[in-house]
Amino acid sequence: MTTEEILNQFKTIINGVCSDIFKAYEVYNILIVIWKNATEINEKKYGIFFGKLQEILVEQLILLLTKIFEDPGQYQIKSIPFVIKYIKDHEQLLPPKLEKDEVVDKLLGKLRCQHLKEKESFVVMFFKHWANQLGEIKTQKEKIILFRNKIVAHHERLDEQLVEGIYPNEILELLEKAKIFVSFIDNVYLDQITVDIEGNNFIYSDSKAAAVILKNLLVKANVIDISAGRKLMSSLEE
């Protein structure tokens, strides 16, 4: 393959990962609206509908997270571990476009690895760091894969212990790590502007749109009042 073909294939892989992260954030934000208003929803007798919707959304979220963190196998996939492998396999043809600027510093800070810019081999140090990052989330990954295998692959119902074992904060941690990773790749390897000066990826702000619409519907249906709706939107912005 030529350098241009490798770069184009790399962009396709990254775009696939970015798309799945965006969809996962969309689903997560909708679920947050449902979870935070569960009592009010049940009081208004909408519990059966939202319960079924929640069940569908949780399965979709688990599938997306499994795809995002899927380990490389025999075939090309679009996941963070595969991106790492792809860069290592084509290191000579995919050099980092690394410049010392504030955005890179902010992203390195969020990854807790500002020291990488002082090292001789940036690529080696960066991906060694990410191997550690993936190791830190190994438990969450195993829970999600177990969930995926039981529900989707084996058509089993989950027991209460497993359901309670996957917490929203763990899901959010996985998404945040994924978002920072692709933001870094965009800025350092692809020279694509997807982050602001603070290192925050502004593309994902649109993932709240569906949750905002759901919130408005709950207000119009008198499930929650306007003040509660505003408070809810503030929590989504955090």
C-alpha positions as CSV (number, residue, x, y, z in Angstrom):
1,M,0.0,0.0,0.0
2,T,1.1,3.6,-0.7
3,T,1.5,6.2,2.0
4,E,-1.7,7.9,0.8
5,E,-3.6,4.6,0.9
6,I,-2.4,3.9,4.5
7,L,-3.3,7.4,5.6
8,N,-6.8,7.2,4.1
9,Q,-7.4,3.8,5.6
10,F,-6.2,5.2,9.0
11,K,-8.7,8.1,8.7
12,T,-11.5,5.6,7.9
13,I,-10.7,3.6,11.0
14,I,-10.5,6.7,13.2
15,N,-13.8,8.1,11.8
16,G,-15.5,4.8,12.6
17,V,-14.3,4.9,16.2
18,C,-15.4,8.5,16.5
19,S,-18.8,7.7,15.1
20,D,-19.3,4.9,17.7
21,I,-18.2,7.2,20.5
22,F,-20.6,9.9,19.4
23,K,-23.5,7.3,19.3
24,A,-22.5,6.0,22.7
25,Y,-22.6,9.5,24.2
26,E,-26.0,10.0,22.6
27,V,-27.4,6.9,24.2
28,Y,-25.7,7.6,27.5
29,N,-27.2,11.1,27.7
30,I,-30.7,9.8,26.9
31,L,-30.3,7.1,29.6
32,I,-29.2,9.8,32.2
33,V,-32.5,11.7,31.5
34,I,-34.5,8.5,32.1
35,W,-32.5,7.4,35.2
36,K,-32.6,10.8,36.9
37,N,-36.4,11.1,36.4
38,A,-37.4,7.4,37.0
39,T,-39.5,8.2,40.0
40,E,-41.5,10.9,38.2
41,I,-41.9,8.8,35.1
42,N,-43.3,5.9,37.2
43,E,-45.7,8.2,39.1
44,K,-47.1,9.3,35.8
45,K,-47.6,5.7,34.7
46,Y,-45.0,5.9,31.9
47,G,-42.8,3.3,33.5
48,I,-43.6,0.4,31.2
49,F,-42.6,2.4,28.1
50,F,-39.5,4.0,29.5
51,G,-38.5,0.7,31.1
52,K,-38.5,-1.0,27.7
53,L,-36.8,1.9,26.1
54,Q,-34.1,1.8,28.8
55,E,-33.5,-1.9,28.2
56,I,-33.0,-1.4,24.5
57,L,-30.7,1.6,25.0
58,V,-28.5,-0.2,27.6
59,E,-28.0,-3.1,25.2
60,Q,-27.1,-0.6,22.4
61,L,-24.7,1.2,24.7
62,I,-22.9,-2.0,25.7
63,L,-22.6,-3.1,22.1
64,L,-21.1,0.3,21.2
65,L,-18.6,0.2,24.1
66,T,-17.6,-3.3,23.2
67,K,-16.9,-2.2,19.6
68,I,-14.9,0.8,20.7
69,F,-12.6,-1.3,22.9
70,E,-12.5,-4.5,20.9
71,D,-9.1,-6.1,20.8
72,P,-7.6,-6.7,17.4
73,G,-8.2,-10.1,15.8
74,Q,-7.7,-11.6,12.3
75,Y,-9.7,-8.9,10.5
76,Q,-9.5,-5.1,10.4
77,I,-11.9,-3.5,12.9
78,K,-12.6,0.1,14.1
79,S,-11.6,0.2,17.7
80,I,-9.0,1.9,19.9
81,P,-6.8,-1.1,20.4
82,F,-6.8,-1.7,16.6
83,V,-5.8,2.0,16.1
84,I,-2.8,1.5,18.4
85,K,-1.8,-1.7,16.5
86,Y,-2.3,0.1,13.1
87,I,0.0,2.9,14.1
88,K,2.6,0.5,15.4
89,D,2.4,-1.5,12.2
90,H,2.8,1.5,10.0
91,E,5.0,3.7,12.2
92,Q,7.3,4.8,9.5
93,L,4.5,6.0,7.2
94,L,2.3,7.5,10.0
95,P,4.6,9.9,11.8
96,P,3.0,12.1,14.5
97,K,2.5,15.7,13.4
98,L,3.5,16.8,16.8
99,E,4.0,20.4,17.5
100,K,4.4,22.1,20.9
101,D,1.2,24.0,21.3
102,E,-1.4,24.6,24.0
103,V,-3.9,22.0,22.7
104,V,-1.4,19.2,22.7
105,D,-0.3,20.2,26.2
106,K,-3.9,20.2,27.4
107,L,-4.5,16.7,25.9
108,L,-1.3,15.4,27.4
109,G,-2.4,16.8,30.7
110,K,-5.8,15.0,30.5
111,L,-3.9,11.8,29.8
112,R,-1.6,12.5,32.7
113,C,1.4,12.2,30.5
114,Q,2.9,15.6,29.9
115,H,6.3,14.1,30.3
116,L,6.0,12.3,26.9
117,K,7.0,15.4,25.1
118,E,10.4,15.3,26.8
119,K,11.1,11.8,25.6
120,E,13.1,10.9,22.5
121,S,10.6,8.3,21.1
122,F,7.2,9.9,21.4
123,V,5.4,7.0,19.7
124,V,6.9,4.3,21.9
125,M,6.2,6.3,25.1
126,F,2.7,7.3,24.1
127,F,1.5,3.8,23.3
128,K,3.2,2.4,26.3
129,H,1.1,4.9,28.3
130,W,-2.0,3.8,26.5
131,A,-1.3,0.1,27.2
132,N,-1.4,1.1,30.9
133,Q,-4.6,3.1,30.4
134,L,-6.3,0.1,28.8
135,G,-5.0,-2.0,31.7
136,E,-6.7,0.4,34.1
137,I,-10.1,-0.2,32.5
138,K,-9.7,-3.9,32.1
139,T,-12.3,-4.7,34.8
140,Q,-14.9,-2.4,33.1
141,K,-14.1,-4.0,29.7
142,E,-14.6,-7.5,31.1
143,K,-17.9,-6.6,32.6
144,I,-19.1,-5.1,29.3
145,I,-17.9,-8.0,27.3
146,L,-19.6,-10.5,29.7
147,F,-22.8,-8.4,29.4
148,R,-22.6,-8.5,25.6
149,N,-21.9,-12.2,25.4
150,K,-24.7,-13.2,27.7
151,I,-27.4,-11.0,26.2
152,V,-26.4,-10.9,22.5
153,A,-24.4,-14.0,21.9
154,H,-26.0,-16.4,24.3
155,H,-29.5,-14.9,24.6
156,E,-29.4,-15.2,28.4
157,R,-31.0,-13.0,30.9
158,L,-28.7,-11.1,33.3
159,D,-28.8,-11.8,37.0
160,E,-29.2,-8.9,39.4
161,Q,-25.6,-9.0,40.5
162,L,-24.3,-8.5,36.9
163,V,-26.7,-5.7,36.2
164,E,-25.7,-3.9,39.3
165,G,-22.1,-4.5,38.5
166,I,-22.0,-2.0,35.6
167,Y,-22.3,1.5,36.9
168,P,-23.0,4.7,35.0
169,N,-19.7,6.3,36.3
170,E,-17.8,3.3,34.8
171,I,-19.4,3.8,31.5
172,L,-18.7,7.5,31.5
173,E,-15.0,6.8,32.4
174,L,-14.7,4.5,29.4
175,L,-16.3,7.1,27.1
176,E,-14.1,9.9,28.4
177,K,-10.9,7.9,27.9
178,A,-12.1,7.1,24.4
179,K,-12.9,10.7,23.6
180,I,-9.5,11.9,24.8
181,F,-7.7,9.2,22.8
182,V,-9.4,10.1,19.5
183,S,-9.0,13.8,20.2
184,F,-5.3,13.3,20.6
185,I,-5.1,11.2,17.4
186,D,-7.0,13.8,15.4
187,N,-4.7,16.6,16.6
188,V,-1.4,14.9,16.6
189,Y,-1.6,12.4,13.7
190,L,-4.2,13.7,11.4
191,D,-3.9,17.5,12.0
192,Q,-7.7,17.7,12.2
193,I,-9.1,20.5,14.4
194,T,-11.7,18.8,16.7
195,V,-10.7,20.3,20.0
196,D,-10.7,23.8,21.5
197,I,-7.8,25.5,23.2
198,E,-8.5,23.7,26.5
199,G,-8.2,20.3,24.8
200,N,-12.0,19.6,24.9
201,N,-13.5,17.9,21.9
202,F,-16.3,20.2,20.7
203,I,-17.8,17.7,18.3
204,Y,-19.4,15.6,21.1
205,S,-21.4,18.6,22.5
206,D,-24.0,17.7,19.8
207,S,-24.5,14.3,21.3
208,K,-26.8,15.9,23.9
209,A,-29.4,17.0,21.3
210,A,-31.6,13.9,21.6
211,A,-31.5,14.1,25.4
212,V,-32.5,17.8,25.3
213,I,-35.5,16.8,23.2
214,L,-36.5,14.0,25.6
215,K,-36.2,16.5,28.5
216,N,-38.5,18.9,26.7
217,L,-41.1,16.1,26.0
218,L,-41.0,15.2,29.8
219,V,-41.7,18.9,30.6
220,K,-44.6,19.1,28.1
221,A,-46.1,15.9,29.4
222,N,-45.9,17.4,33.0
223,V,-43.7,14.6,34.1
224,I,-41.1,17.2,35.4
225,D,-41.3,20.9,35.8
226,I,-39.3,23.5,33.9
227,S,-36.9,24.1,36.8
228,A,-36.2,20.4,37.1
229,G,-35.5,20.3,33.4
230,R,-33.0,23.2,33.6
231,K,-31.3,21.4,36.5
232,L,-31.1,18.3,34.4
233,M,-29.5,20.0,31.5
234,S,-26.9,21.6,33.8
235,S,-26.0,18.1,35.0
236,L,-25.5,17.0,31.3
237,E,-23.2,19.9,30.7
238,E,-20.8,18.8,33.5
